Amino acid sequence: MKKKLLSALLSAAMVATLLVGCGGAAPAATAEAPAATEEAPAAEAPADDAAPAAEATGAGKKVAVAMPTQSSERWINDGANMKSQLEELGYEVDLQYAEDDVQAQVAQIENMIAAGADCLVIAAIDSDALVNVEQQAKDAGIPVIAYDRLLMNTDAVSYYATFDNKGVGTKIGEYIVEHCEATPDAPKTIELFMGSPDDNNAHMLYAGLMEQIQPLLDDGSLICKSGQLEFDDNNTLRWDQQTAMKRCEDILTRYYADEDLNIIASAFDGLSYGCMSALEGAGYTDANWPMITGQDAELMATKHIISGKQTMSIAKDTRLLAAKCVTMVQAVLEGSEPEINDTTTYDNGKIVVPSYLCEPVPVDQSNYKEVLIDSGYYTEDQLAD
């Protein structure tokens, strides 16, 4: 049964890869974090023929899952998908959310270790703050799997399940380059709203984005009037919507009083919502509304894409990521080796963490139905106004 499950998951991953071709230009987290303005039900697991039920082998074993926050729709879905899949295998699951409180997550993981967890899955708020508690897990013989956010500066982590985080930035950048219609003779203005500095995913996304847009910045096709092109200047602690809104308000007031901002390169849908609020407050309308990117294809973001308020987002099918993490858990608890497709990229400062990268997919008005509705991630009713 295990072989059938792995084969099915590979097939699902191939389908996701094919969808990238359908979506045109192309790259969690992850990244991911707070500020969803509308909560969506957790996406159901892929159809039975794509992910058949695995043999229940986990009886008597406990898997503890530490998630960062319930204020973002995607983390709610991640937790629900993983919990249901692990329970189908017979594992007892302790799923907890820390609501972006670093010390709360530390305490939760300490309690999970004390309660006798057999395996820890951690989506960190601030991975540097977890180094000591991860060592406690290692000392107790508990394997640790990093989920969508790399656990930094520790050798206690066994594996990493994630999306291609640099690829997320690459796909956002490719989309901007392909669709912005900017030239040196007809330049467009751009401002960057990147993710949290304590999240390794945010740095990788930024690197992928800049590789794509730097040539247009160099030749004058793109102009960043604020000059805030370095990550240290455009990051957003905890991926916070309100922080993005306030920074966008300040940029619009200081640099765009006499001309329009044409492009907002946002690393996350929640940041995009904050920028939209700032734009509305500054009097932007359909006539001068900028291109706005995002990540996670949240329900609200997808509605904004349909209406034209948000230009694009990056879809990250959390069902597939959760399924891949579940196979990692099952493998380490059964003493076997999980499937890995990257052994070089994710150096956490102590070790290079063996990883499995799922493929993210860009979505806009041209392909959201194919990527999000036809796959069953959302229903048409969910996306109806």
Buried (B, 14 or more C-beta within 10 A) or exposed (E): EBEEBBEBBEBBBEBBEEBBEEBBBBBBBBBBBBBBBEBBEBBBBBEEEBBEEBEEBBEEBBBBBBBBBBBBBBBBBBBBBBBBBBBBBBBBBBBBBBEBBBEBBBBBBBEBBEEEBBBBBBBBBBBEBBBEBBBBBBEEEBBBBBBBBBBBEBBBBBBBBBBBBBBBBBBBBBBBBEBBEBEEEEBBBBBBBBBBBBBBBBBBBBBBBBBBBEEBBEEEBBBBBBEBBEBEEBBBBBBBBBBBBBBBBEBBEEBBEEEBBBBBBBBBBBBBBBBBBBBEEBEBEEEEBBBBBBBBBBBBBBBBBBEEBBBBBBBBBBBBBBBBBBBBBBBBBEEEEBBBEBEEBBEBEBBEBBBBBBBBBBBBEBBBBBBBBEBBBBEEEBBEE
